[in-house]
Amino acid sequence: MDTPAKTSPRKPFLMRLGIGVFAIGVLAVLAVFVMFAFGLRDLPVWLSALAGVATPLGIALSLISLVREHRKAAAG
């Protein structure tokens, strides 16, 4: 008896990129929080900038990917 092949569609590249950027941003936020909790006050500017930019950028990329996927599915 043949069973249908399990075909799971891969996430689009933009979605995977958004998830990765978001994860890097969350790690940067955690690093800033831990460093601040241990008493470090002069945190690196690049780390603070990464925490402030990467997290919302990852969310934005993922949302754009979701909208594109929905439009593609609705069109055809």
QUIDA-V789150 format. One line per field, one symbol per residue. ss: DSSP state (h for helix, s for strand, l for the rest). A space follows every 50 residues. Layout:
# QUIDA-V789150
ss->???
This chain:
# QUIDA-V789150
ss->llllllllllllhhhhhhhhhhhhhhhhhhhhhhhhhlllllllhhhhhh hhhhhhhhhhhhhhhhhhhhhhhhhl
